[in-house]
């Protein structure tokens, strides 16, 4: 079935790839994900594809919450040393507070 094949190709593969990569990522590593506007727009011609892209967007936000505590960034040698006196809204992909 096309629905299952599309989910296995786009969502299952993404999940498995992230899971397999985690043991190999060091401090400061990043996982870069490419989504699609179809995940936001939900075009009627591509329901399976659009659903997988929406799932990828949501999985990415979930992974960000699980894998990217702001404390690590602020304590690292990254450009965080240029951040002083700021309130850092760590919302894990959600909207920042007003």
The first five atom37 places (N, CA, C, CB, O) and aatype in JSON, in Angstrom:
{
  "aatype": [20, 20, 20, 20, 20, 20, 20, 20, 20, 20, 20, 20, 20, 20, 20, 20, 20, 20, 20, 20, 20, 20, 20, 20, 20, 20, 20, 20, 20, 20, 20, 20, 20, 20, 20, 20, 20, 20, 20, 20, 20, 20, 20, 20, 20, 20, 20, 20, 20, 20, 20, 20, 20, 20, 20, 20, 20, 20, 20, 20, 20, 20, 20, 20, 20, 20, 20, 20, 20, 20, 20, 20, 20, 20, 20, 20, 20, 20, 20, 20, 20, 20, 20, 20, 20, 20, 20, 20, 20, 20, 20, 20, 20, 20, 20, 20, 20, 20],
  "atom_mask": [
    [1, 1, 1, 1, 1],
    [1, 1, 1, 1, 1],
    [1, 1, 1, 1, 1],
    [1, 1, 1, 1, 1],
    [1, 1, 1, 1, 1],
    [1, 1, 1, 1, 1],
    [1, 1, 1, 1, 1],
    [1, 1, 1, 1, 1],
    [1, 1, 1, 1, 1],
    [1, 1, 1, 1, 1],
    [1, 1, 1, 1, 1],
    [1, 1, 1, 1, 1],
    [1, 1, 1, 1, 1],
    [1, 1, 1, 1, 1],
    [1, 1, 1, 1, 1],
    [1, 1, 1, 1, 1],
    [1, 1, 1, 1, 1],
    [1, 1, 1, 1, 1],
    [1, 1, 1, 1, 1],
    [1, 1, 1, 1, 1],
    [1, 1, 1, 1, 1],
    [1, 1, 1, 1, 1],
    [1, 1, 1, 1, 1],
    [1, 1, 1, 1, 1],
    [1, 1, 1, 1, 1],
    [1, 1, 1, 1, 1],
    [1, 1, 1, 1, 1],
    [1, 1, 1, 1, 1],
    [1, 1, 1, 1, 1],
    [1, 1, 1, 1, 1],
    [1, 1, 1, 1, 1],
    [1, 1, 1, 1, 1],
    [1, 1, 1, 1, 1],
    [1, 1, 1, 1, 1],
    [1, 1, 1, 1, 1],
    [1, 1, 1, 1, 1],
    [1, 1, 1, 1, 1],
    [1, 1, 1, 1, 1],
    [1, 1, 1, 1, 1],
    [1, 1, 1, 1, 1],
    [1, 1, 1, 1, 1],
    [1, 1, 1, 1, 1],
    [1, 1, 1, 1, 1],
    [1, 1, 1, 1, 1],
    [1, 1, 1, 1, 1],
    [1, 1, 1, 1, 1],
    [1, 1, 1, 1, 1],
    [1, 1, 1, 1, 1],
    [1, 1, 1, 1, 1],
    [1, 1, 1, 1, 1],
    [1, 1, 1, 1, 1],
    [1, 1, 1, 1, 1],
    [1, 1, 1, 1, 1],
    [1, 1, 1, 1, 1],
    [1, 1, 1, 1, 1],
    [1, 1, 1, 1, 1],
    [1, 1, 1, 1, 1],
    [1, 1, 1, 1, 1],
    [1, 1, 1, 1, 1],
    [1, 1, 1, 1, 1],
    [1, 1, 1, 1, 1],
    [1, 1, 1, 1, 1],
    [1, 1, 1, 1, 1],
    [1, 1, 1, 1, 1],
    [1, 1, 1, 1, 1],
    [1, 1, 1, 1, 1],
    [1, 1, 1, 1, 1],
    [1, 1, 1, 1, 1],
    [1, 1, 1, 1, 1],
    [1, 1, 1, 1, 1],
    [1, 1, 1, 1, 1],
    [1, 1, 1, 1, 1],
    [1, 1, 1, 1, 1],
    [1, 1, 1, 1, 1],
    [1, 1, 1, 1, 1],
    [1, 1, 1, 1, 1],
    [1, 1, 1, 1, 1],
    [1, 1, 1, 1, 1],
    [1, 1, 1, 1, 1],
    [1, 1, 1, 1, 1],
    [1, 1, 1, 1, 1],
    [1, 1, 1, 1, 1],
    [1, 1, 1, 1, 1],
    [1, 1, 1, 1, 1],
    [1, 1, 1, 1, 1],
    [1, 1, 1, 1, 1],
    [1, 1, 1, 1, 1],
    [1, 1, 1, 1, 1],
    [1, 1, 1, 1, 1],
    [1, 1, 1, 1, 1],
    [1, 1, 1, 1, 1],
    [1, 1, 1, 1, 1],
    [1, 1, 1, 1, 1],
    [1, 1, 1, 1, 1],
    [1, 1, 1, 1, 1],
    [1, 1, 1, 1, 1],
    [1, 1, 1, 1, 1],
    [1, 1, 1, 1, 1]
  ],
  "atom_positions": [
    [[0.84, -1.18, 0.0], [0.0, 0.0, 0.0], [0.88, 1.25, 0.0], [-0.95, 0.0, 1.22], [1.88, 1.32, 0.72]],
    [[0.52, 2.21, -0.8], [1.31, 3.43, -0.94], [1.48, 4.17, 0.39], [0.67, 4.35, -1.96], [2.57, 4.68, 0.67]],
    [[0.43, 4.23, 1.19], [0.48, 4.93, 2.48], [1.6, 4.35, 3.35], [-0.88, 4.83, 3.21], [2.43, 5.09, 3.87]],
    [[1.61, 3.04, 3.52], [2.63, 2.38, 4.33], [4.03, 2.59, 3.78], [2.34, 0.89, 4.44], [4.97, 2.87, 4.52]],
    [[4.17, 2.46, 2.47], [5.48, 2.62, 1.84], [6.01, 4.05, 2.05], [5.41, 2.3, 0.32], [7.2, 4.24, 2.31]],
    [[5.13, 5.03, 1.93], [5.54, 6.43, 2.11], [5.97, 6.68, 3.55], [4.41, 7.39, 1.71], [6.97, 7.36, 3.79]],
    [[5.21, 6.15, 4.5], [5.59, 6.33, 5.91], [6.89, 5.59, 6.24], [4.47, 5.83, 6.83], [7.72, 6.11, 6.97]],
    [[7.06, 4.4, 5.71], [8.3, 3.65, 5.96], [9.5, 4.36, 5.37], [8.19, 2.23, 5.39], [10.58, 4.36, 5.96]],
    [[9.32, 4.95, 4.2], [10.42, 5.65, 3.54], [10.75, 6.96, 4.24], [10.06, 5.91, 2.08], [11.92, 7.26, 4.47]],
    [[9.75, 7.74, 4.58], [9.99, 9.09, 5.09], [10.07, 9.19, 6.61], [8.91, 9.99, 4.61], [10.93, 9.9, 7.12]],
    [[9.21, 8.51, 7.33], [9.17, 8.67, 8.78], [9.98, 7.59, 9.5], [7.72, 8.63, 9.27], [10.83, 7.9, 10.33]],
    [[9.72, 6.33, 9.19], [10.45, 5.25, 9.86], [11.95, 5.38, 9.6], [9.94, 3.87, 9.37], [12.75, 5.22, 10.52]],
    [[12.31, 5.67, 8.38], [13.74, 5.8, 8.05], [14.38, 6.96, 8.82], [13.92, 6.01, 6.53], [15.5, 6.82, 9.32]],
    [[13.69, 8.07, 8.91], [14.2, 9.23, 9.67], [14.4, 8.86, 11.13], [13.24, 10.44, 9.54], [15.45, 9.14, 11.71]],
    [[13.41, 8.23, 11.73], [13.5, 7.82, 13.13], [14.67, 6.87, 13.35], [12.19, 7.16, 13.58], [15.46, 7.04, 14.28]],
    [[14.78, 5.87, 12.49], [15.86, 4.88, 12.63], [17.23, 5.5, 12.4], [15.65, 3.73, 11.65], [18.2, 5.13, 13.07]],
    [[17.32, 6.42, 11.48], [18.59, 7.09, 11.21], [19.05, 7.91, 12.41], [18.46, 8.0, 9.99], [20.22, 7.85, 12.8]],
    [[18.13, 8.66, 13.01], [18.48, 9.44, 14.21], [18.9, 8.5, 15.33], [17.29, 10.32, 14.65], [19.9, 8.73, 16.0]],
    [[18.14, 7.45, 15.54], [18.45, 6.48, 16.59], [19.84, 5.86, 16.38], [17.39, 5.38, 16.64], [20.6, 5.7, 17.34]],
    [[20.16, 5.53, 15.14], [21.47, 4.93, 14.84], [22.6, 5.94, 14.97], [21.46, 4.35, 13.43], [23.72, 5.57, 15.32]],
    [[22.33, 7.2, 14.68], [23.37, 8.23, 14.72], [23.72, 8.68, 16.13], [22.94, 9.43, 13.91], [24.86, 9.07, 16.38]],
    [[22.78, 8.62, 17.05], [22.99, 9.17, 18.4], [24.26, 8.68, 19.09], [21.82, 8.83, 19.24], [24.97, 9.51, 19.66]],
    [[24.57, 7.4, 19.08], [25.8, 6.96, 19.76], [27.08, 7.51, 19.15], [25.86, 5.45, 19.76], [28.13, 7.48, 19.78]],
    [[27.0, 8.01, 17.94], [28.19, 8.5, 17.24], [28.34, 10.02, 17.3], [28.14, 8.06, 15.8], [29.33, 10.57, 16.81]],
    [[27.37, 10.7, 17.88], [27.41, 12.16, 17.93], [28.14, 12.63, 19.18], [25.98, 12.75, 17.89], [27.87, 12.16, 20.28]],
    [[29.05, 13.54, 18.98], [29.77, 14.1, 20.11], [29.16, 15.42, 20.54], [31.23, 14.29, 19.76], [28.17, 15.88, 19.96]],
    [[29.76, 16.02, 21.55], [29.29, 17.32, 22.02], [29.33, 18.33, 20.88], [30.14, 17.82, 23.21], [30.3, 18.39, 20.12]],
    [[28.3, 19.09, 20.76], [28.24, 20.12, 19.72], [27.77, 19.61, 18.38], [29.57, 20.73, 19.56], [27.68, 20.39, 17.43]],
    [[27.46, 18.33, 18.27], [26.97, 17.78, 17.01], [25.56, 18.3, 16.73], [26.97, 16.23, 17.05], [24.88, 18.82, 17.61]],
    [[25.15, 18.16, 15.49], [23.82, 18.6, 15.09], [23.2, 17.59, 14.14], [23.87, 19.99, 14.44], [23.89, 16.93, 13.37]],
    [[21.9, 17.49, 14.22], [21.13, 16.71, 13.27], [20.36, 17.73, 12.43], [20.17, 15.66, 13.98], [19.57, 18.5, 12.97]],
    [[20.59, 17.72, 11.14], [19.94, 18.68, 10.25], [18.86, 17.95, 9.47], [20.98, 19.36, 9.28], [19.11, 16.91, 8.85]],
    [[17.67, 18.5, 9.5], [16.51, 17.86, 8.9], [15.92, 18.77, 7.83], [15.44, 17.5, 9.97], [15.83, 19.99, 8.01]],
    [[15.52, 18.18, 6.73], [14.83, 18.92, 5.69], [13.39, 18.44, 5.64], [15.52, 18.76, 4.31], [13.14, 17.25, 5.44]],
    [[12.46, 19.35, 5.82], [11.04, 19.02, 5.75], [10.48, 19.49, 4.44], [10.27, 19.65, 6.93], [11.17, 19.52, 3.42]],
    [[9.23, 19.85, 4.45], [8.56, 20.31, 3.25], [7.37, 21.16, 3.64], [8.12, 19.13, 2.37], [6.75, 20.95, 4.67]],
    [[7.07, 22.13, 2.79], [5.9, 22.97, 3.06], [4.61, 22.15, 3.03], [5.82, 24.1, 2.04], [3.6, 22.57, 3.6]],
    [[4.65, 21.0, 2.38], [3.45, 20.16, 2.35], [3.07, 19.68, 3.75], [3.67, 18.96, 1.43], [1.91, 19.38, 4.02]],
    [[4.05, 19.62, 4.64], [3.78, 19.24, 6.02], [3.0, 20.29, 6.77], [5.06, 18.97, 6.74], [2.38, 19.99, 7.79]],
    [[3.01, 21.51, 6.28], [2.23, 22.6, 6.86], [0.92, 22.81, 6.12], [3.04, 23.89, 6.86], [-0.12, 23.1, 6.73]],
    [[0.98, 22.67, 4.8], [-0.17, 23.02, 3.96], [-1.16, 21.89, 3.75], [0.32, 23.48, 2.63], [-2.35, 22.14, 3.59]],
    [[-0.69, 20.64, 3.75], [-1.57, 19.5, 3.56], [-2.32, 19.5, 2.24], [-2.55, 19.44, 4.66], [-3.55, 19.49, 2.23]],
    [[-1.61, 19.51, 1.11], [-2.3, 19.54, -0.18], [-3.14, 18.27, -0.4], [-1.3, 19.71, -1.31], [-2.72, 17.17, -0.05]],
    [[-4.29, 18.45, -0.97], [-5.2, 17.32, -1.15], [-4.68, 16.27, -2.12], [-6.52, 17.82, -1.64], [-5.13, 15.12, -2.06]],
    [[-3.75, 16.63, -2.99], [-3.22, 15.67, -3.96], [-2.17, 14.74, -3.35], [-2.61, 16.41, -5.13], [-1.88, 13.69, -3.92]],
    [[-1.61, 15.1, -2.21], [-0.52, 14.33, -1.61], [-0.76, 14.02, -0.13], [0.8, 15.1, -1.77], [0.09, 14.37, 0.69]],
    [[-1.85, 13.4, 0.23], [-2.13, 13.22, 1.66], [-1.09, 12.36, 2.38], [-3.48, 12.59, 1.83], [-0.74, 12.66, 3.52]],
    [[-0.6, 11.31, 1.74], [0.39, 10.46, 2.4], [1.71, 11.19, 2.58], [0.61, 9.18, 1.58], [2.29, 11.17, 3.67]],
    [[2.18, 11.84, 1.53], [3.44, 12.57, 1.59], [3.35, 13.72, 2.58], [3.82, 13.09, 0.19], [4.26, 13.92, 3.39]],
    [[2.27, 14.48, 2.53], [2.1, 15.61, 3.44], [2.05, 15.15, 4.89], [0.81, 16.38, 3.09], [2.62, 15.8, 5.77]],
    [[1.38, 14.04, 5.14], [1.31, 13.51, 6.5], [2.7, 13.12, 7.02], [0.37, 12.3, 6.56], [3.01, 13.35, 8.19]],
    [[3.52, 12.54, 6.15], [4.87, 12.16, 6.59], [5.72, 13.39, 6.88], [5.55, 11.29, 5.54], [6.51, 13.38, 7.82]],
    [[5.57, 14.43, 6.08], [6.36, 15.64, 6.32], [5.91, 16.33, 7.59], [6.25, 16.6, 5.13], [6.73, 16.88, 8.33]],
    [[4.61, 16.32, 7.87], [4.12, 16.85, 9.14], [4.67, 16.03, 10.3], [2.59, 16.86, 9.18], [5.03, 16.59, 11.34]],
    [[4.73, 14.72, 10.13], [5.28, 13.84, 11.17], [6.76, 14.15, 11.39], [5.1, 12.36, 10.78], [7.23, 14.17, 12.53]],
    [[7.49, 14.39, 10.32], [8.91, 14.72, 10.44], [9.09, 16.04, 11.17], [9.57, 14.79, 9.05], [9.98, 16.16, 12.02]],
    [[8.26, 17.03, 10.87], [8.35, 18.31, 11.58], [8.13, 18.1, 13.08], [7.31, 19.32, 11.02], [8.87, 18.65, 13.9]],
    [[7.13, 17.31, 13.43], [6.81, 17.08, 14.83], [7.87, 16.22, 15.52], [5.45, 16.41, 14.95], [8.25, 16.5, 16.65]],
    [[8.36, 15.19, 14.84], [9.44, 14.38, 15.41], [10.67, 15.22, 15.67], [9.78, 13.23, 14.47], [11.34, 15.05, 16.69]],
    [[10.97, 16.13, 14.77], [12.13, 16.99, 14.94], [11.99, 17.84, 16.2], [12.33, 17.89, 13.72], [12.96, 18.01, 16.95]],
    [[10.8, 18.37, 16.44], [10.56, 19.16, 17.66], [10.69, 18.28, 18.89], [9.18, 19.81, 17.61], [11.24, 18.71, 19.91]],
    [[10.19, 17.05, 18.82], [10.3, 16.13, 19.95], [11.76, 15.77, 20.22], [9.49, 14.86, 19.69], [12.2, 15.77, 21.37]],
    [[12.5, 15.46, 19.16], [13.92, 15.16, 19.32], [14.67, 16.35, 19.91], [14.54, 14.75, 17.98], [15.55, 16.18, 20.76]],
    [[14.32, 17.55, 19.47], [14.98, 18.75, 19.99], [14.78, 18.87, 21.49], [14.46, 20.01, 19.28], [15.7, 19.23, 22.22]],
    [[13.57, 18.57, 21.94], [13.3, 18.64, 23.38], [14.12, 17.6, 24.14], [11.81, 18.44, 23.66], [14.59, 17.87, 25.25]],
    [[14.27, 16.44, 23.56], [14.98, 15.35, 24.24], [16.5, 15.5, 24.17], [14.58, 14.03, 23.64], [17.2, 15.08, 25.09]],
    [[17.01, 16.08, 23.09], [18.44, 15.99, 22.82], [19.22, 17.29, 22.91], [18.63, 15.44, 21.49], [20.45, 17.25, 22.87]],
    [[18.58, 18.42, 23.04], [19.32, 19.69, 22.95], [19.05, 20.61, 24.12], [18.97, 20.4, 21.67], [18.51, 21.69, 23.91]],
    [[19.42, 20.21, 25.48], [19.29, 21.12, 26.58], [20.13, 22.36, 26.37], [19.67, 20.44, 27.86], [21.29, 22.26, 25.99]],
    [[19.53, 23.6, 26.62], [20.19, 24.9, 26.43], [21.43, 25.02, 27.3], [19.22, 26.04, 26.75], [22.35, 25.76, 26.95]],
    [[21.48, 24.31, 28.41], [22.64, 24.4, 29.29], [23.92, 23.95, 28.59], [22.42, 23.56, 30.54], [24.98, 24.54, 28.8]],
    [[23.82, 22.93, 27.78], [24.98, 22.45, 27.04], [25.48, 23.52, 26.09], [24.65, 21.16, 26.28], [26.69, 23.75, 26.0]],
    [[24.58, 24.17, 25.37], [24.96, 25.24, 24.46], [25.63, 26.39, 25.21], [23.72, 25.76, 23.7], [26.68, 26.87, 24.78]],
    [[25.05, 26.81, 26.31], [25.59, 27.95, 27.04], [26.93, 27.64, 27.7], [24.61, 28.4, 28.1], [27.75, 28.53, 27.89]],
    [[27.16, 26.38, 28.04], [28.42, 26.0, 28.69], [29.49, 25.59, 27.68], [28.19, 24.85, 29.65], [30.63, 25.32, 28.06]],
    [[29.14, 25.55, 26.41], [30.08, 25.07, 25.39], [30.97, 26.19, 24.88], [29.32, 24.44, 24.23], [30.83, 27.35, 25.28]],
    [[31.89, 25.82, 23.99], [32.77, 26.79, 23.36], [32.14, 27.4, 22.11], [34.1, 26.15, 23.01], [32.82, 28.03, 21.31]],
    [[30.85, 27.2, 21.95], [30.16, 27.76, 20.78], [30.07, 29.28, 20.92], [28.73, 27.15, 20.62], [30.65, 29.86, 21.84]],
    [[29.37, 29.9, 20.02], [29.22, 31.35, 20.07], [28.35, 31.83, 21.22], [28.65, 31.84, 18.77], [28.01, 33.01, 21.29]],
    [[27.99, 30.94, 22.11], [27.17, 31.33, 23.26], [27.9, 32.31, 24.17], [26.76, 30.09, 24.05], [27.27, 32.98, 24.99]],
    [[29.21, 32.41, 24.04], [29.95, 33.35, 24.88], [29.58, 34.8, 24.56], [31.45, 33.15, 24.69], [29.89, 35.7, 25.34]],
    [[28.92, 35.03, 23.43], [28.48, 36.37, 23.06], [27.12, 36.71, 23.64], [28.44, 36.5, 21.55], [26.64, 37.83, 23.48]],
    [[26.48, 35.74, 24.31], [25.16, 35.96, 24.89], [25.32, 36.32, 26.35], [24.25, 34.7, 24.72], [25.8, 35.52, 27.15]],
    [[24.91, 37.53, 26.7], [24.95, 37.95, 28.1], [23.68, 38.74, 28.41], [26.22, 38.8, 28.4], [23.18, 39.48, 27.56]],
    [[23.19, 38.59, 29.6], [22.04, 39.37, 30.06], [20.76, 39.16, 29.27], [22.39, 40.79, 30.01], [19.92, 40.05, 29.21]],
    [[20.61, 38.0, 28.69], [19.41, 37.71, 27.89], [18.58, 36.63, 28.55], [19.8, 37.27, 26.46], [19.1, 35.75, 29.24]],
    [[17.29, 36.71, 28.35], [16.41, 35.62, 28.75], [16.26, 34.72, 27.55], [15.01, 36.15, 29.26], [15.72, 35.12, 26.52]],
    [[16.75, 33.51, 27.67], [16.74, 32.57, 26.57], [15.49, 31.7, 26.67], [18.02, 31.7, 26.57], [15.37, 30.88, 27.58]],
    [[14.57, 31.88, 25.75], [13.32, 31.1, 25.75], [13.58, 29.73, 25.15], [12.19, 31.85, 24.97], [13.66, 29.6, 23.92]],
    [[13.7, 28.72, 25.97], [13.92, 27.37, 25.51], [12.56, 26.68, 25.46], [14.93, 26.59, 26.43], [12.05, 26.2, 26.47]],
    [[11.99, 26.65, 24.28], [10.63, 26.16, 24.14], [10.57, 24.86, 23.36], [9.77, 27.2, 23.46], [9.47, 24.37, 23.09]],
    [[11.71, 24.27, 22.99], [11.71, 22.99, 22.31], [10.91, 22.97, 21.02], [11.19, 21.96, 23.21], [10.25, 21.98, 20.71]],
    [[10.95, 24.06, 20.27], [10.23, 24.12, 19.01], [8.87, 24.77, 19.12], [10.08, 22.75, 18.45], [8.21, 25.02, 18.11]],
    [[8.43, 25.05, 20.34], [7.14, 25.7, 20.53], [7.27, 27.21, 20.41], [6.55, 25.33, 21.87], [8.38, 27.72, 20.28]],
    [[6.17, 27.92, 20.45], [6.23, 29.38, 20.35], [6.86, 29.99, 21.58], [4.85, 29.96, 20.13], [6.62, 29.54, 22.7]],
    [[7.66, 31.0, 21.38], [8.31, 31.69, 22.49], [7.29, 32.52, 23.25], [9.47, 32.57, 21.98], [6.36, 33.06, 22.64]],
    [[7.45, 32.64, 24.55], [6.51, 33.44, 25.32], [6.62, 34.92, 24.93], [6.78, 33.28, 26.83], [7.69, 35.39, 24.54]],
    [[5.51, 35.61, 25.02], [5.41, 37.01, 24.62], [6.37, 37.87, 25.31], [4.07, 37.53, 24.86], [6.41, 39.08, 25.08]]
  ]
}
